[in-house]
Amino acid sequence: MTKITGTDLADHLDALLEVDAFPPPESFAQAALWNDPAIYAEADADPEGWWDRHARALHWDEPWHTVLDWSDKPFAKWYLGGKINASYNCVDRHVEAGNGDRVAFYWRGEEGEERAITYAWLLEQVQRAANALTSLGVGPGDVVGIYLPMIPEVVVAMLACARIGAPHNVVFGGFAVEAVGERMAESEAKVLITVDGARRRGKTVPVKREIDHTLGTLPSMAHLLVVRHTGTECPMTAGRDVDWDQALAAADPLAPATPFDAEHPLFILYTSGSTAKPKGILHTTGGYLVGTAYTTKYLFDLHPETDVFWCSADVGWITGHSYIVYGPMLNGATSVMYEGAPDYPDRATWWSTVERYKVSIFYTAPTAIRACMSWGAEEPNKHDLSSLRLLGSVGEPINPKAWLWYHQIIGGGTCPVIDTWWQTETGQIMISPIPGITAAKPGCAMRALPGISAEVVDNAGNPIAEGQGLLVLRRPWPGMLRTLYKDPKRFVASYWSRFGPDTYVVGDAARLDADGDIWILGRTDDVINVAGHRLSTAEVESAIVSHPKVAEAAVVAKDDEITGQAIVAFVTPVEGTDTDAMDQEIRDHVAEHIGKLARPKRIIWTYDLPKTRSGKIMRRLLRDIAAGRELGDVTTLRDPAVTDRLRTLIADRRDSED
C-alpha cells in the first residue's frame, strides 16, 4: 500500500468509514488455524466436550474425571481430579521438546539495552527462584507479592511462584507505594519481590526506598527479595531483605515442578480501587491455563516456529498475565517485552521495535492507537512494518476511525484486526472477530468465541433481538474467576445477583446489530443522563474522534440545572490543528452522528489527558476536574501535572465565558 499522510490520509479514512466490513485476505484465511465457521456450531453443540478437547493441548500430570462441576452455582470447578503445573507447561516441556534455545522474549530496555531470553535460561532461573522462595519459608498457598517493572525477572518471579504453588499477586509497577501496601495487606503476602529502582521516561524512581516505609507495618510480610536493575542505592534491612541475584546464585539449580490440583489458586489480581475497595480477582490453575492457551493459539493464529508476538501491555494488568506471560509461553512462542512507553525515547520507538524484531502479531490498546494517530503517520511510515500479519486491540471499545488508522497505517491495509473484549474477571478473551473467518466491522467486537455464550439483554434479563442493552455471559468458561479473594459474598453480589446464579453480569452496555454482532458501548456506569436521555460516553467519544481534526476524546458528565447532567468533552486535536472557533464544528459533528442531545455543552481542548502509565484514561479525575472537586492522590498517573494544566484550562474557560 502506498504510504499516505495529511489531508490525503484523512480523506482516505473518511472514505473507508463507508465500508461495512473487512474480510480477511484470502491468503491469510487459507493458511489460518481456524477458517471454517462450523466451529461455532461444533462448540455450542457440546461445550464441555469442546473444553475437554482443548485442555488436552497441555501437559497434565494426572487426568481429570469431570470437565465442569456447576452444582454450586455460581462457584464453578473445572477439570476435577486433574493435576497440573503452570510453570512446567510454560517452560519445562518446551525445553524437553528440544526448544531450549528458542527465544521466549526479546527484551528491550528503555535505554536501548537488549537481551534475548531463551526458554532454557528461563528454566534455570525459574528453578533457582523457586528454591530461593522455598528457603524463605514460602510454600503452597502462601501469597507472594510482585512489584517489578517490565524486565525479564518479572516473568521468572511469576513462574517460580507457580512452580511451588504460591499464588502471585502482581501489582502494576506504576502504582503508588500506598496501593502496593494495600494490596499486600489485603492478600497477607508473605514475601514481596521488588526492585532497587525503575526507569520511567529517562528518570529513575527509587522503588525500594519508597516502599520500605509502607511495608514496615505489615505483620505478614516476612521478606523482600530485591532485584538489582538500575544500580540505585537502597537500604537493606538485615534479616528481612534479600538480594535477588545472591539468593538465586546460592539456590539449588534444580526444582522439580510440583503438580497441583486444577483448582489450586494460581494468582490474585486486584482491580483498581478508584471507586471502591479493590477487588482481589482469584484465578485458579487448570481452567485459566486452558483458556489463555486456547485463545492465544487460535485468536492470534499463532505459529510459534515463525511468529514474533508483541503484547504492549504491562505485566501488572490481566492483559500482561494472559497475553505476555501465560498464553504465549504455554504455546512456546517468541515474544517482545519493552520496558518503556510508546513515545520514549521517541515517537518511533514502537515501530523501530517492530522492524528490528520482525514482529508479526501486535496487540495494543485503543488509547495507544489514538495517541499514535495524534502524532501522525510519518513515524510509522519511516519503518518497515511488512513483518506484521495480524493486529489486535484490547482494553476498551475502539472507535471506527482508530480501527481504520490501525488497519491502514500499521497493517498496510492487509492485516486482519481483532478487536477483543474481555475482563480481569474473565481471564481470557471472550468476544472477538476470528481473523481467518470474520469480516470485521471497524469498532465492533463481533461474536462470542466458540465455547462462550454471550447475550445482550434488557433490564429484566430477557435477550433482545436487536438494539441496546446489557451484556451478560450465560454459562461458565475455563478462565473465569472463581471468587473474590476472602470475599465470596461480594463475588456473588458483584457479578451473579441481578439475574440469578446462572448469569454473569458483565457491567458493560452493548448493542446487538441486525446481523447479530455485538458492539461494546462501555461501562454501564459510564452513562450520561441528559434531559432524561441516557447517552453512552463511549458512543459520544467515538462520534467526536471521528472528526478528522480530532485524535482523542474523553467525555464526562457534569451536573446541570436545566438538563440534570451535561456533557463535558476533553478533546485532543491532531497535532498542528488550530482549535480556535472549532467548538461549534465539533458540536455539529456530534449532532450529525448521534443527535442534538449528545452535543457537548463544554469542550476543553488539551494535548494530554490524565492517564495511568498503562495508557488508560482516568475519567474519574476528569469528572472531578469538571466539577471543581479535590482530586486526591494522582501519583499513579503517567504525568500527574496534567491535572493541574486541565484545571487551569477549565478556570480560564470559565473566566472567558464570564
N, C-alpha and C positions, 0 to 999 in steps of 0.2 A: 504494500500500500504506500502511495506517495505521502510523505510527511507534510502535514499542513498545520498552520498556526493562524493566530489573529482572527480577523474577520472571516476569512475563508473557513476556518475551523468552526466558528460559531454558526455560520450558515449551514455547514455540513451536518453538525449535530442537530440543528433545528429541523433539517430535512429528515434525519433519521428518526426523530420523535414521531413521525408519521408511520413508521414501520411497526406493524403489530407484534411480530415475533422474529427471533433469530435462531433458526435451526442450526445444529452443529454442522461443520463442514463434513461432506461425505467421507473424506479420507479419515477424519477423526472418528466418526461413528463406526465405520467398518472395523477399525482396529480396537475399539473401546471394549473394556471388560464387560460392560453392560450396554447392549444395544437393542435388546428385544423388550418391548413394552409388556410382554406377557409376564414379566417378573412381578408386576403389581398384583395380578390375579393369583399367581402362584403363592405369594406370601399371604394374601388375605384368606386364601382357602385353608391354610394350615399355619397360623402364626407361630405356634410352638415348634412345629416341625421345621419351619424356616430358621428360627433361632437355634434349634438343635444343630442344624446343618452348619451354620456359620460359626458356632462355637468350636467345631472340630478343626478349625484352622489353627487353633492354639495348641500348646502342649499342656496336657493335664496329667498330673501325677496319679490321680485317681479319677475315674469317670463319674459322671453324675447319674443319678437314678430318676430324677424328676427335673424337667426343664424349668417349670414355674409352679410355685405354690402361692396362690392368690386367695387362700382361705381366710386370712386375717386382714381383710381389706381395711385401709389402703397400704398395709405393710407387706410388700412383696418380697419373695425369696426366689432367687434364680439359681439354677444348676445345683440343686440339693444333692449332697453326697460327694460332689466334685471337689477335688483339691488341686490347687494351682499356685504358682508363684509368679508375680508380675515381673520381678527382676529377671528371673530365668527366661521368661518369654521375650523380654526386651533385649537381652544381651547374650546369655549363655548359648541359647540354641543357634544363634547366627554364627557364633564362633565355632561351635561344634560342627556346623554345616560347612565349614571351610571359608567363611566370610569374615574372619577376624580382621583382615587388612582393609575391609571396606570402610570408607569414611562414614561415620554416623553424623558428624557435624563439621561443617566448615565454619569455624568461629572467627568472627571479625570484631576486633576491639574498636572502641571509639577513636583511638589514636592511630588506627590503621594496622594494628598488630593482627597476625593471622595464626591460627592453629588448625591443623587437620586432626580431628579426634576420631580414632578408629574404634570399632567395636571391641577389638582386643584390648586396647588401652582402657576403655570403659570397664571391661570385665575385671581387670586387675584393680583399678581404682575403686570400683563398687565393692569388691570383696574386702579390700583393706578398710574402706569406710564403714562397712557393716561390722567388721571386727572392732574397729575403734569405738563405735557406738555401743556395742555389747560390753566393752571394757568400762564404759562409763555408766553401766547399770541399766541400759535400755534393753527392754525385752518386748515380746509380742504384746500389743495393746497399749504400750506406752506412747504417748504423743510426742513427736519431735517437731519443733518449730524450725522453719527455714526462712531466712530473711537475707536474700542474696540478690545481687544484680544479675544481668544476663551474661553469665560466664559458665563455662562447662561444668564447674563444680556444683552448680545448682542441679544439674541432671544426675551427677554422681550421688549427691545427697538424697534426692528423691528415691532413686533406685536402691540405695543402701538401706533406707528405711523399709521399702517394700520387701527387700530380701529377708529381713528379720521380723517382719510382721508388725512394725511400728508405724502407725498411721502418721503421715506427714501433714503438717499444717503450714503451707507456704503463704507468706504474706508478700504482697507486691512491694518491690524494692522502692517504689516512690511514695509509699505511705509514711506518714509521720510516726515517730517513735511511740507516741501515745496509742496509736492504732495497733502497733505491734504488741505493746504491753497488754492492751485489752484482749487481743486475740490469744495471746499466750495464757493469760489468766483464765479466760473462758474455757480453753481446752485443757488446762492444767498440764501444759507441756513440761516435760522433764528436762529436755535439752533444747537449746537454740543454736542452730548453725548460722553464723553471720559472717561479716567481712570487716576488714580493717577500714576500708574506705571504698566509696563507689563514685564513678565518674558520671557527671551529668553536664553535658554540653561544655566540655572543656574544664569544668571545675571538679574538685574532689570533695566529696562530703565525708566527714569523719564519722562513719556509721557506728563503729564500735564505741567510740567515746560518747556518742549521743544516746545510745540505748542503755549504757551502764546504769544511769540514774533511774530509768524506768523499770528495769528488770531486777534491780536490787531488792525490791519489795515483794517479789513473787515467791511464795513459800515452796511451790512445786519445782521451780527452776534450779536444778542441781548443777548444770554445767553449760558453758558457752564454748562452742567449737568455732574458732576464728580462722577464716580463710585469709591468707595474705595476698591481696590482689593489687593494691596500688602502692604498697610500702608506707602507708600512712601510719605514723606513730600512734599507738594506742595502749592504754593501761591494760595489764593482765592481772586479774585477781588470783592470787595463789590458792590452789585447791578447787577453784571453780572454773577458771578459764583455761582452755587447752588450745594450743596451736594446731591447726588442721594438718599442715604438712608434716609436722613432727609426729602427730598421732598416727597418720597413715603410714609413715615410714617405719614406725615401730610395730605396726599391726601385722598379724599373720596374713600372708597374701592369699590364703585360701579360706573361703567361707561358703560352703555348700548352701544353695538356696533351699529354704525350708518350705515344704508345701503347706498351704493354709486352706482352710475351708473357703469355698467360693464366696460365702457371705462375710468373711473376715474383713474388717474395715481397712480400706486402702488409704484414704485421706479424708481430711476435713478441709473445706474451703469456705471462708467466711465471706458473705456478701457485704457490700458497703453498708456502713451504718449512717447514711445520710439522713434517713427518715425515722429510723428506729434502731433498737439494739441489734447489732449484727447477728445474722443467722448462720449457724455452722452447718453447712451442707455436708452430709455424710455420704460418701460413696464407698461401696464395697468392691471386692476384687474381681470375681469371675464375670459378672454381668457387665461391669464397666469396661473391662478389657475386651470383651466380645463386641460391645457397641462401638468403641473407638477404633478397634482393628477393622471392623466391617465398614464403617463409614469412610475411614481413611483410604482403604483399598479401592472401594467401588465408586465413591462420590468423586474422589480426586483422580480416578482412573490411574492408580499408582502402579508403575512398573519399576520396582526397586533396583533392578540392574542398570537402568538407564536414566531414571528421573532424578532431578535435584529439587527437593521440596523446600519452600520457604514460607513459613507462617510468621508474620511480622509481629505477632502479639508478644506480650511479656509472660513468662512462665508463672507469674503470680496470679494470673487470671485463669479461668477454666479453659479458655481457648489455648493457652500455653500448655496446660496439663494434657489436654486431649490431642492437640494437633502440633505441638512441638516435641513433647516427650513420648507419651504412651502410644498414640496412634501410629506415627511414623516408625518408631522403634519396634513396635510389635510386628510391623511389616518388613523390617530390615532395610529401611530407607536411608538415603543420604539427605540430610537437611542442612539449611543455613541458619546460624544463630548470630544475630547482630546485637552488639551491646548498646548502641546509641539510638538517637532519634532520627526520623527520616530526613531532617534538614540539617544534621550535624555530621561532619564539619561543613557540608554544603548541601544545597537542594538537589544535587545529583547523586547523593550517596546511595540511595536505594537502587538507582538504575545502573550505576557503575558496579554495584554488588551483583545484580542480576547478570550483567555482562561478564564479570570476572569468573563467576562460578557456574555460568551457563544454567541458571535456574530455569526449570521447565514448568513448575507449578508454583503460583504465587497467591497467597491468601492474606488479605488485609481488611481493614475497617473502612466503611464509607467516610468517616471523618477524615482519615488519612488521604483517601482518594480526593476528597473535595479540597483538602489543603494543597495537594499536588496540582489540582486544577487551577487554583488561585495563583500558583507560581508560574503557570503557563506550560505549554507543550515543548518549549525549547529544550529544557533539560533532558527529558526522556528521549527527545528526538536526536540528541547528540550521541546516544548509546545504542549498541546493537542488542536489541531485545528479542531477536529472532529465535532464541532458545525457548522462549515461553510457548507453551501449548495449551495451558489451562489457567484461568484466573478464578479466584474466589473472593467472596465478600462476607463479612461476619460482624456481629455486634449490635447492629441497628438496621432499620429499613434503609435501603439505598434508593435515592431518588433517581428517576429515569435519566436525567441529564448526566449525573455522575456515572451511572452504569454505562452509558454510551461513550463517555470520555474514556473510561477504563477500557472498554472493549475496543475502541478505535485507536487510541493513542498508545496504550500499553500493550494491548493484544494485537495491534495491527489489523483489527477487523476480522481476524481468523481464529482467535482463541475463544472457546466457549467460556461463559461467565456463570458460575454457580453462586446465586445469592442465597446463603444458608441461614435458616432460622433455628435457634436452639437456645438453651439457657445453662447457667451454672447447675441448676437443678436437674436438667435432662442428661447432662454428662456427655451427650453425643448429638450430632446434627440430626434434626427431626424432619424438617421440611426444606426441600431444595430441588432445583432442576437436576436431572441426571444428565451429565454432559454428552453422553453418547446417544441419548434418546430425545431429550426435551427441546422443543422450540421455545427458547426462553423469552419471556416478556420483560423488558427493562423495568426493574423496580418490583418485580413480582417474585415471591418465594416459591410459587407454583404448587407442588403437591407434596403430601407426606410421603416419606420414603417407604419402600416395601417393608412390611412388618410393623409399620407405625400407623396408628389410627388417630387422625386429627379432624375436628369438625369446627365449623362456625355456627354458633347457636345464639338464640335470642335470650332475653333476660330470664326466661323461665327454663332455660336449658334445652329448648327444642331446636333441632337442626333447621337451618334456613336453607332455602333453595338458591337464593341469590341475595346479595346485599351485605350490610354491615352488621356485625355482632361481636360476640366474644369467642376467642379461640380456646378450645379445650382439647384434651387428649383423652381418648376413650378406653384405652387398655394399656397394661403395663408394657415396659420395654426394658431391655437388659441394662442400659446405662443409667437408669433412673436413680435419683437419690433414694436412700432407704428411710431416712428420718432426718430431723434436725438434731444436732449433737446435744444430748442431755435435755432435749425439749420435745418429746413426741407429741404432746398436746398442741404445741404451736405448729408442728408439722401438719397435723390433721386440719387445724383451723385455717392455716395459710393456704392450703392447696386443695383440700378434699371436702370441705364442709358445705360449699354452696349448692352443689348438685348431687351430693352423696359420694360415698367412698369409691364408686366406680369411675368417677370423672375428675381428672386433674384440671384445675382451673389455672390457666397459664398466666392471666393478668394482662394479656395483650388484647387490644381490639384488632379485628381483622375484617376484611371484605372478601366475600366469595363472588367471583365474577360469573358470567353466563357460561363459561367453559368449565366451571368447577375448580378454578385455580384460586389460590389463597394469596391475598395482598395483606401484609402485616402493616397496621396503621400506627403502632406504638402502644405504650403502656396505657391501660385504661384510666390511670390516674393522670396521664398527660392529655387531659381533655379540657378545653376552654368552653365555658358556657356563656355565650354572647346572646343576650336578649332571649334566653330560653332555648337557644340552638346550640347543641353540643358539637364542637369542632375539634377534630384530632390535630394536635400540634404537629405531628409528622406530616399530615396532609398539607397544612398551611406552609410548613417549611419546604416541602417538595415543590409547591407552587412558586414560592419565592426564588428558589435556586434554579428553577427552570428558565428564569430570565437570563439572557446571555451575558449581562454585566455583573452577575452575582456568583460568587464562589461558594459561599456557605451562609447558612442562616440558622438561628435558634429562636424559637418562639415561646413566650411565656405569657401567663395571664396576670393582669393587674386589676384590682378592684375598681369598679366604675359606678358612679352614682346613677347613671341612666340605664346602662345595659347589664349591670351586675358584674360582668367581667369584660375587660377589653384586651385586645391583643397588642403586645409589645414585641417587636421584632428586632433582634440584634443581627445585623447583616454585614457580612464581609464581602466587599466588592472584588472583582477581578483586578489584579494588580494594574495600576495605571489608569483606572477609571475615575472620571470626575463625577463625584456623587452630588454635587450641587444641583438642586432642583430635581433630584431623581425620586424623591419620596412619593410623589403622586404617580409617577410612572410605575413604581412597584405596586402601589395600591391598586391601580387599574389592572395591572397584570394578574394580581391575585383574584380580583373580582372576575376577571375573564375566565380564570381556571376553576374557581370554586364558587364564587358568588360574592355579592357586596358585603354580606355579614362577616366574611373572612378577612376583609381588609384590615391590616394593622392600623391601630389608632396612632401608634408612635413607632418610628423607625430610628434605630440608633446605628449609625454607620461606624464600624470598627474593623481594624485589621487583625484583631485577635479576640478570642473568646476564652473564658475560664475552662481549662481542660485538665483532666488528670494526665499523668505522664504517659498513660497508655493512649491518650488522644480522645477520651470520652468527654463530651461537653457536660459541664455541671450546671444543669438547668435550675437546680435548687438555688444556686448562688445568683443566677440571673433573676429569678423571681424575687429574691431578697434585694438585689440591686434596684430592680424596677420599682419595688415598694418602699425603698429607702430604709430597709431594716438593717440591723447589725449583722455582719456576716459570720462572725466567729472564726474558727480555725480554717485557714486557707493554705496551710503548709503542704497539703497533698497535691496542690496544683503544680503543673509544669512551670508556670510563671505566676506566682502569687501576686505580682504587681499589676497584673491585668485587671484585677477587680478595682483597684484604685483608679486606673485610667477610665474604666467604664463608668464609675460613679461620677468622675469629673465630667464625662461626656453627658451623662444624664442631667447633672446640675447645670451645665452650660446650655443644654437644650431647654430646660425649664426657664432659665433666665431669658433666653431669646424669645420664648413663647409669651412670657410675661411682658 
